[in-house]
Amino acid sequence: KFSTDGREVVAGSSDDSIYVYDLEANRVSLRTVAHTSDVNTVCFDDESGNVIFSGSDDNLGKVWDRRCFIGRDKPAGVLVGHLEGVTFIDSRRDGRYF
């Protein structure tokens, strides 16, 4: 999905990773191994593009804050309890993670 300013695209991958592509620079600006199975769904949350939501076949929903990625690729939050893989995630853009 595109960022609100249209300069980046976030994508999930079958290699368990999240990729953020900088369209202006034509390069990957972020790659992180985000889950332990295919990443089925991703989206940006806020106007700044710092917060990303992801859902995976590992049955988890995760929140990622790019401002916290320096030296550690850990989620800001994890939503557990799904009985099957998460196939859709979207933001209400209200500042709440879950």
C-alpha positions as CSV (number, residue, x, y, z in Angstrom):
1,K,0.0,0.0,0.0
2,F,1.1,3.6,-0.7
3,S,2.0,6.1,2.0
4,T,-0.3,9.1,2.4
5,D,2.2,11.3,0.5
6,G,2.6,8.7,-2.3
7,R,6.4,8.6,-2.0
8,E,6.6,5.1,-0.5
9,V,5.0,1.7,-0.9
10,V,5.0,-0.9,1.9
11,A,4.7,-4.6,1.0
12,G,4.7,-7.9,2.8
13,S,6.6,-10.9,1.4
14,S,6.7,-14.7,1.4
15,D,10.2,-14.4,2.9
16,D,8.6,-13.3,6.2
17,S,9.7,-9.7,5.7
18,I,8.2,-6.2,5.3
19,Y,9.7,-4.0,2.6
20,V,9.3,-0.3,2.3
21,Y,10.2,1.1,-1.2
22,D,11.2,4.7,-1.7
23,L,9.7,5.4,-5.1
24,E,11.6,8.7,-5.6
25,A,15.0,7.1,-4.9
26,N,14.0,3.9,-6.6
27,R,15.4,1.7,-3.7
28,V,14.4,-0.3,-0.7
29,S,14.5,2.0,2.3
30,L,13.6,-0.6,4.9
31,R,13.6,-4.4,5.1
32,T,12.9,-6.3,8.3
33,V,12.2,-9.9,9.0
34,A,8.8,-9.3,10.6
35,H,7.2,-12.7,11.1
36,T,7.9,-16.4,11.1
37,S,5.7,-17.0,8.1
38,D,4.4,-15.2,5.0
39,V,3.4,-11.6,5.5
40,N,-0.1,-11.4,4.0
41,T,-1.1,-7.8,4.7
42,V,0.6,-4.5,5.6
43,C,-0.4,-0.8,5.8
44,F,0.9,2.5,7.0
45,D,-1.0,4.0,10.0
46,D,-0.2,7.6,10.2
47,E,0.5,10.6,8.0
48,S,4.3,10.5,8.8
49,G,4.7,6.9,7.5
50,N,6.5,5.9,10.7
51,V,4.0,3.4,11.9
52,I,3.3,0.2,9.9
53,F,0.8,-2.6,10.7
54,S,1.4,-6.2,9.5
55,G,-0.5,-9.5,9.5
56,S,0.9,-12.9,8.8
57,D,0.3,-16.7,8.5
58,D,1.9,-17.0,11.9
59,N,-1.4,-15.8,13.3
60,L,0.0,-12.5,14.6
61,G,-0.8,-8.8,14.0
62,K,2.1,-6.5,14.6
63,V,2.8,-2.8,14.9
64,W,6.1,-1.4,13.8
65,D,7.5,2.0,14.5
66,R,10.3,2.9,12.1
67,R,11.6,5.5,14.6
68,C,12.6,2.6,16.9
69,F,14.4,0.5,14.2
70,I,18.0,1.8,14.8
71,G,19.9,-1.3,16.0
72,R,16.8,-3.4,16.7
73,D,14.0,-4.8,14.5
74,K,11.4,-5.4,17.2
75,P,7.7,-4.6,16.9
76,A,6.2,-1.9,19.0
77,G,3.2,-4.1,19.6
78,V,1.9,-7.7,19.0
79,L,-1.7,-8.8,18.8
80,V,-2.0,-12.5,19.6
81,G,-5.1,-14.7,19.6
82,H,-5.9,-15.3,16.0
83,L,-6.7,-18.9,15.3
84,E,-5.6,-18.6,11.6
85,G,-3.4,-16.4,9.5
86,V,-4.2,-12.6,9.4
87,T,-5.1,-11.8,5.8
88,F,-6.3,-8.2,6.1
89,I,-5.3,-5.2,8.2
90,D,-6.2,-1.5,7.9
91,S,-5.8,1.6,9.9
92,R,-8.6,3.8,11.2
93,R,-6.0,6.6,11.5
94,D,-7.1,7.4,15.0
95,G,-3.7,6.9,16.7
96,R,-4.8,3.7,18.4
97,Y,-2.8,0.5,17.6
98,F,-5.5,-2.1,18.4
